[in-house]
Amino acid sequence: MPLEIIYEDQHFIAVNKPCGLLMHRSQIARDAETSLLRELKLQTNKFLYTIHRLDRKTSGVVVFALDKESQSKASSLFEQRRVSKTYHAIVRGFTKDIGTIDYPIKNETGKTKDAISYYRTLEHFEVPIAFGKHNSSRYSLVELKPETGRYHQLRMHMAHIFHPIIGDRPHGCNKQNKLFKEHFNSMTMFLHANELTLHFETPLLLKAAYHKEFEKMIQILQSYPQKALH
């Protein structure tokens, strides 16, 4: 199935990355038969320059440069934090209306770096499925805006405030992941990069719609009686 191209000009091309697709093949994920970079090259027959990355399980906006100069300009925006990123996620429990998570994160080399994320609750869901000592299960659809760009930042931050992202294996709730597998036949991680803005002199705003599994799950959760935000 062709990748969904959401933007293209003479300098950049952006796609809506499917969940489960690696950015590029590596020794760490030897099971992967292909990658986003490979598939997009085959689809467009163009040489692509990587600017940023999304986790394998994360879906949404990914932009590539079509020439070295554009890659350098866009990469400098990321370094200067002149890039706005907005994600949506389905998480365990009822989140507060808004919140700030200021929690340092260790990188791959073990060095601790500052990390800040902001969240806003979009919707609450209560599902009549018993969980632990509770008669029902509660979830939230949240908007997430990372100020910094650390590895697994949003996943670790939501777990830190006890609202792990559904489907997240390393940082999430295994019992909730099992519930989603058994009751909804879903093993997807529900984290989606739905907006990315590159703040050039004329800002470039890129948007990606939910993938089918994400959209389906929201519809399932919305099919139950809704709880008002509080």
C-alpha positions in Angstrom: 0.0 0.0 0.0 1.5 3.4 -1.0 2.6 5.8 1.7 0.3 8.8 2.2 2.2 11.9 1.0 0.8 14.9 2.8 3.1 17.6 1.4 5.7 18.0 -1.3 7.6 20.9 -2.9 11.0 21.3 -4.5 12.7 21.1 -1.1 10.7 18.8 1.2 8.4 15.9 1.1 6.3 14.8 4.1 4.4 11.6 4.7 2.0 10.2 7.3 4.1 7.4 8.7 2.2 4.2 9.6 2.6 2.8 13.1 4.9 -0.2 13.2 7.1 1.0 10.3 10.8 1.7 11.1 12.3 5.0 10.0 15.3 3.1 8.6 16.6 -0.5 9.0 19.2 -1.1 11.7 20.9 -3.9 13.6 18.6 -3.3 16.6 15.5 -4.2 14.7 16.7 -7.1 12.5 13.1 -8.4 12.1 12.2 -5.4 9.9 11.9 -6.3 6.2 11.6 -2.7 5.1 11.6 0.9 6.4 9.9 4.2 5.8 13.0 5.6 4.1 13.2 2.6 1.7 9.5 2.6 0.8 9.4 6.3 0.2 12.5 6.1 -2.1 10.9 3.3 -4.1 7.6 5.2 -4.3 9.0 8.6 -5.4 12.3 7.5 -7.0 14.0 10.4 -5.2 17.0 10.7 -2.9 15.9 11.6 0.6 17.7 13.4 3.4 16.6 12.5 6.9 15.7 15.5 9.2 14.1 13.9 12.2 12.7 10.6 13.4 9.6 8.9 15.0 9.7 5.7 17.0 8.7 2.6 15.1 5.4 2.4 17.0 4.6 6.1 16.6 2.6 7.2 13.6 2.2 10.6 12.0 4.1 13.4 10.3 7.6 12.8 9.1 9.3 15.2 6.8 12.4 14.6 4.6 14.5 17.0 2.6 15.1 16.6 -1.1 18.6 18.3 -1.1 21.5 18.8 1.3 21.0 22.5 1.8 17.3 22.1 2.8 18.3 19.3 5.2 20.8 21.6 6.8 18.3 24.5 7.2 15.6 22.2 8.6 18.0 20.4 11.0 19.1 23.8 12.4 15.5 24.6 13.3 15.3 21.4 15.4 18.6 22.2 17.1 17.3 25.8 17.8 14.0 24.4 19.0 12.2 26.4 16.3 9.9 23.4 15.5 6.5 23.0 17.0 5.3 19.4 17.5 1.8 18.2 18.5 0.9 14.6 19.3 -2.3 12.9 20.3 -2.3 9.8 22.5 -4.8 7.5 24.3 -3.6 7.0 27.9 -4.7 5.2 31.0 -6.9 7.0 33.5 -8.5 10.4 33.6 -5.9 13.1 33.0 -6.2 16.7 34.4 -7.4 19.4 32.0 -3.9 20.7 31.4 -0.5 19.9 32.8 3.3 20.4 32.5 5.7 17.5 32.9 9.3 18.6 33.8 11.2 15.4 34.3 14.8 14.8 33.2 15.4 11.8 30.9 18.5 9.7 30.4 19.7 9.3 26.8 21.1 6.2 25.2 24.5 6.9 26.7 23.2 7.2 30.2 23.5 11.0 30.4 20.6 12.8 32.0 19.1 15.7 30.1 16.3 18.2 30.8 12.9 17.3 29.3 9.7 19.2 29.3 6.3 18.3 27.9 2.9 19.9 28.0 -0.5 18.2 27.8 -4.1 19.1 27.4 -7.0 16.7 27.8 -9.3 16.5 24.8 -11.7 13.8 26.0 -12.4 11.3 28.8 -13.8 7.8 28.3 -15.2 5.3 30.8 -15.6 1.8 29.6 -17.8 -0.8 31.4 -14.9 -3.4 31.6 -13.7 -4.3 35.1 -10.1 -3.6 35.8 -8.4 -4.6 39.0 -10.5 -3.4 41.9 -12.5 -1.1 39.7 -15.8 -1.9 37.9 -14.8 0.1 34.9 -11.8 1.3 32.9 -10.9 4.9 32.3 -9.0 6.5 29.5 -8.2 9.9 28.1 -7.4 11.3 24.7 -4.7 13.9 25.2 -2.8 16.5 23.1 0.9 16.5 23.9 3.5 19.2 23.0 7.1 18.3 23.8 9.3 21.4 24.4 12.4 19.2 24.2 13.0 16.2 21.9 14.5 13.4 24.0 14.3 9.8 23.1 10.9 8.3 24.1 10.2 11.5 25.9 6.4 11.5 25.6 6.2 7.8 26.4 8.3 8.2 29.5 6.7 11.4 30.7 3.1 10.0 30.5 4.3 6.9 32.4 6.0 9.2 35.0 2.6 10.9 35.8 0.9 7.5 35.9 -1.0 7.9 32.7 1.0 5.6 30.4 0.2 5.5 26.7 -1.9 2.5 25.7 0.1 0.0 23.7 3.5 1.2 25.0 5.5 -1.9 26.0 8.7 -0.6 27.6 7.1 2.2 29.6 3.4 1.4 29.6 1.0 -0.7 31.6 1.2 -4.4 30.7 -2.2 -5.2 32.2 -3.9 -2.4 30.2 -2.1 -3.5 27.1 -3.4 -7.1 27.7 -6.9 -5.7 28.2 -6.8 -3.9 24.9 -5.6 -7.1 23.2 -8.3 -9.3 24.7 -11.3 -7.0 24.5 -10.5 -4.9 21.4 -8.0 -7.1 19.5 -5.6 -4.3 19.5 -1.8 -4.3 20.0 -1.2 -0.8 18.6 0.6 1.9 20.5 -1.8 4.9 20.4 0.7 7.8 19.9 0.3 9.9 16.8 2.3 12.9 15.6 -0.6 14.9 14.0 1.1 18.3 13.5 4.6 19.6 12.8 5.5 23.2 12.1 8.9 24.2 10.8 9.4 27.9 11.7 11.1 29.2 8.6 10.6 32.8 7.7 7.3 31.5 6.2 6.3 28.7 8.6 5.6 25.3 7.1 2.7 23.5 8.8 2.2 19.8 8.2 -0.7 17.8 9.4 -1.4 14.0 9.3 -4.8 12.3 10.0 -5.1 9.4 12.4 -4.4 6.0 11.0 -7.3 3.6 10.8 -6.5 1.7 14.0 -6.3 5.0 16.0 -9.6 6.3 14.5 -11.3 3.0 15.1 -10.3 2.9 18.8 -11.5 6.5 19.4 -14.9 5.5 17.8 -15.1 2.4 20.1 -14.3 4.5 23.2 -16.8 7.2 22.2 -19.5 4.6 21.7 -19.8 4.2 25.5 -21.6 6.9 27.6 -19.3 9.9 27.9 -18.0 11.6 31.0 -17.8 15.4 31.1 -14.3 16.8 31.5 -13.6 18.0 35.0 
